[in-house]
Amino acid sequence: MTSGLRALYPDTLLRIAITLPGILHVEKSPAQIDVQNALNSFKVNSLGPMLLMKHLSRFLPSKSSPSFQDIQSPSEVDSSPWHLPSHAVYAMMAARVGSISDNASGGWYSYRASKASVLQLAKTFDLYLQSRGKERAIAIAMHPGTVQTDFTHDYWNGRAMLQPEESAASLLKVLCGMKNGANEGRGKCWDWKGQEVVP
Ligand SMILES: NC(=O)c1ccc[n+]([C@@H]2O[C@H](COP(=O)([O-])OP(=O)(O)OC[C@H]3O[C@@H](n4cnc5c(N)ncnc54)[C@H](OP(=O)(O)O)[C@@H]3O)[C@@H](O)[C@H]2O)c1
């Protein structure tokens, strides 16, 4: 995967990345846990973002990389509706139900447990990026809100949901406003409103 990407984009630095893998097998009680479904949830929801991180990390800027301002043409700056930060942002889609502190209703064992790992991955990857590139790249996890996609198809009736475009625009706004200082938003999980989802 990495060599194929490098061949396609030999000199390109990754500036904004959002990794999305997520599946849900509903378990309302422990008796409903099925080993193959649970394994699949951990594969897609935990290992998926972990392997994407493994393969994509080398495309993020390090201390010696040229700055984005130096390699961005004025027309690119003018045509972008977003005020892109001067550092790279690597975001992994988590879910509020991956928060242990926020768990008031239980259920969804494999989804909750596998998504909790995404908050841990974001923190651990961010520490790596700090040591490798200081403020040049940050990692965060994100919660998109409850969004009307195939993922929530079974819950569409009678529940207020965001449209995908609305969620995506809000997430991008949060992501582009994320600061890169050691005590700022990096390494944490943020929702579409810009509020922290505590682990
Ligand atoms: N919708 C919500 O309300 C909601 C709430 C909280 C968190 N999330 C999270 O947001 C993310 C996007 O969800 P969505 O609502 O956009 O649902 P979706 O349309 O079902 O998207 C699911 C994503 O997971 C990928 N995926 C599924 N199975 C995979 C597999 N076996 N291997 C690799 N990738 C796989 C899909 O890739 P392809 O497109 O290539 O199939 C797609 O990018 C997920 O991580 C989900 O857990 C969603």
The ligand as an SDF file (V2000), in Angstrom:
LIG
                    3D

 48 52  0  0  0  0  0  0  0  0999 V2000
  -23.5720    7.5210   11.2350 N   0  0  0  0  0  0  0  0  0  0  0  0
  -23.4610    7.7760   12.5350 C   0  0  0  0  0  0  0  0  0  0  0  0
  -24.4290    8.2170   13.1940 O   0  0  0  0  0  0  0  0  0  0  0  0
  -22.1680    7.5480   13.2490 C   0  0  0  0  0  0  0  0  0  0  0  0
  -22.1020    7.8710   14.6200 C   0  0  0  0  0  0  0  0  0  0  0  0
  -20.8890    7.6910   15.2880 C   0  0  0  0  0  0  0  0  0  0  0  0
  -19.7890    7.2250   14.6090 C   0  0  0  0  0  0  0  0  0  0  0  0
  -19.8860    6.9040   13.2680 N   0  0  0  0  0  0  0  0  0  0  0  0
  -18.6890    6.4090   12.6120 C   0  0  0  0  0  0  0  0  0  0  0  0
  -18.4490    7.1720   11.4470 O   0  0  0  0  0  0  0  0  0  0  0  0
  -17.7500    6.3700   10.4720 C   0  0  0  0  0  0  0  0  0  0  0  0
  -18.4420    6.5020    9.1340 C   0  0  0  0  0  0  0  0  0  0  0  0
  -19.7530    5.9570    9.2720 O   0  0  0  0  0  0  0  0  0  0  0  0
  -20.9480    6.3020    8.2850 P   0  0  0  0  0  0  0  0  0  0  0  0
  -22.0670    6.7830    9.1070 O   0  0  0  0  0  0  0  0  0  0  0  0
  -20.4610    7.1550    7.1420 O   0  0  0  0  0  0  0  0  0  0  0  0
  -21.3480    4.8490    7.8190 O   0  0  0  0  0  0  0  0  0  0  0  0
  -21.0930    4.0670    6.4680 P   0  0  0  0  0  0  0  0  0  0  0  0
  -21.6230    4.8540    5.3470 O   0  0  0  0  0  0  0  0  0  0  0  0
  -21.6150    2.6970    6.7160 O   0  0  0  0  0  0  0  0  0  0  0  0
  -19.4880    4.0540    6.3680 O   0  0  0  0  0  0  0  0  0  0  0  0
  -18.7280    3.0520    6.9690 C   0  0  0  0  0  0  0  0  0  0  0  0
  -17.2720    3.1940    6.5580 C   0  0  0  0  0  0  0  0  0  0  0  0
  -16.5800    2.0140    6.9950 O   0  0  0  0  0  0  0  0  0  0  0  0
  -15.9180    1.4380    5.8950 C   0  0  0  0  0  0  0  0  0  0  0  0
  -15.9260   -0.0210    6.0300 N   0  0  0  0  0  0  0  0  0  0  0  0
  -16.9830   -0.8170    6.3320 C   0  0  0  0  0  0  0  0  0  0  0  0
  -16.5890   -2.1120    6.3480 N   0  0  0  0  0  0  0  0  0  0  0  0
  -15.2670   -2.1130    6.0430 C   0  0  0  0  0  0  0  0  0  0  0  0
  -14.2930   -3.1430    5.8920 C   0  0  0  0  0  0  0  0  0  0  0  0
  -14.5950   -4.4320    6.0640 N   0  0  0  0  0  0  0  0  0  0  0  0
  -13.0320   -2.7920    5.5660 N   0  0  0  0  0  0  0  0  0  0  0  0
  -12.7180   -1.4790    5.3940 C   0  0  0  0  0  0  0  0  0  0  0  0
  -13.5830   -0.4600    5.5260 N   0  0  0  0  0  0  0  0  0  0  0  0
  -14.8500   -0.7770    5.8390 C   0  0  0  0  0  0  0  0  0  0  0  0
  -16.7070    1.8700    4.6610 C   0  0  0  0  0  0  0  0  0  0  0  0
  -15.8690    1.8100    3.5420 O   0  0  0  0  0  0  0  0  0  0  0  0
  -16.5090    1.7580    2.0440 P   0  0  0  0  0  0  0  0  0  0  0  0
  -17.1790    3.0580    1.8370 O   0  0  0  0  0  0  0  0  0  0  0  0
  -15.3020    1.5470    1.1950 O   0  0  0  0  0  0  0  0  0  0  0  0
  -17.4530    0.6080    2.0640 O   0  0  0  0  0  0  0  0  0  0  0  0
  -17.0830    3.2960    5.0550 C   0  0  0  0  0  0  0  0  0  0  0  0
  -16.0140    4.1920    4.7980 O   0  0  0  0  0  0  0  0  0  0  0  0
  -17.7200    4.9540   11.0510 C   0  0  0  0  0  0  0  0  0  0  0  0
  -16.4620    4.7450   11.6520 O   0  0  0  0  0  0  0  0  0  0  0  0
  -18.7970    4.9670   12.1410 C   0  0  0  0  0  0  0  0  0  0  0  0
  -18.5120    4.0580   13.1850 O   0  0  0  0  0  0  0  0  0  0  0  0
  -21.0440    7.0630   12.5810 C   0  0  0  0  0  0  0  0  0  0  0  0
  1  2  1  0
  2  3  2  0
  2  4  1  0
  4  5  1  0
  4 48  2  0
  5  6  2  0
  6  7  1  0
  7  8  2  0
  8  9  1  0
  8 48  1  0
  9 10  1  0
  9 46  1  0
 10 11  1  0
 11 12  1  0
 11 44  1  0
 12 13  1  0
 13 14  1  0
 14 15  2  0
 14 16  1  0
 14 17  1  0
 17 18  1  0
 18 19  2  0
 18 20  1  0
 18 21  1  0
 21 22  1  0
 22 23  1  0
 23 24  1  0
 23 42  1  0
 24 25  1  0
 25 26  1  0
 25 36  1  0
 26 27  1  0
 26 35  1  0
 27 28  2  0
 28 29  1  0
 29 30  1  0
 29 35  2  0
 30 31  1  0
 30 32  2  0
 32 33  1  0
 33 34  2  0
 34 35  1  0
 36 37  1  0
 36 42  1  0
 37 38  1  0
 38 39  2  0
 38 40  1  0
 38 41  1  0
 42 43  1  0
 44 45  1  0
 44 46  1  0
 46 47  1  0
M  CHG  2   8   1  16  -1
M  END
$$$$
